[in-house]
Amino acid sequence: MPPPADAWSIWTDRFADFLDSQAADADAAHDRAHVERVVTTARHLARAEDAQMDVVVPAAWLHDCVVVPKDAPDRAQASRRAADAARDFLEGEGYPEQWIPDIEHAIAAHSYSGDVAPETIEAKVVQDADRLDALGAIGLARCFTVGGALDQTLYHPDDPFCDDRAPDDDTYTLDHVYTKLLRLPDTMQTEAGRKAAQKRAGFMHSYLNQLANELDSG
């Protein structure tokens, strides 16, 4: 059984304070609001999948507690570093030790680029929750926010939707929708995550259709 509500409130404050102290320089797509959305989604998925909240909630709160810029050469190491930092924090705070290895694994396995397969239902829930935040309306908003921060061109002037070229998301922000975002539904690990991902991806396709209509109308 998860801790009672008052205990969760205390731990949530500790998680949030640690996150704020560690990730003050996070970009707008990986900020406190992103983490809070992932926590909310992870809770919903955990209930649907009967996952252990004592693992899911801390892992969701701490999954981005180490900041590595998106365009940094060591970006793929961010999730492993976050897992290490979270473990040290939780041990220092006296979090129940039986849950810490699974929390550490869930954080290490959440990343798209980290190449760590989720081996527990809790890790699958956290991974799905994080990836769902890259889909739908919020996913597009985050995508464009990061593209602007990296000073990318919004879309290719002659082929915005990659009809006759390979996507290049180092140059064009919209291309990231094709290189990664629309591939995420196929990577979902849980049934609840798959259903949510398909719904959010449907919105993204509608957005792309609307954008195509607007660009065609001159």
Secondary structure as UniProt FT lines:
FT   HELIX           5..22
FT   TURN            24..25
FT   HELIX           28..30
FT   HELIX           32..49
FT   HELIX           53..62
FT   TURN            63..64
FT   TURN            70..71
FT   TURN            73..74
FT   HELIX           75..77
FT   HELIX           78..93
FT   HELIX           97..99
FT   HELIX           100..108
FT   HELIX           121..132
FT   TURN            133..134
FT   HELIX           136..149
FT   TURN            150..151
FT   TURN            160..161
FT   TURN            169..171
FT   TURN            173..174
FT   HELIX           175..179
FT   HELIX           181..187
FT   HELIX           191..217
//
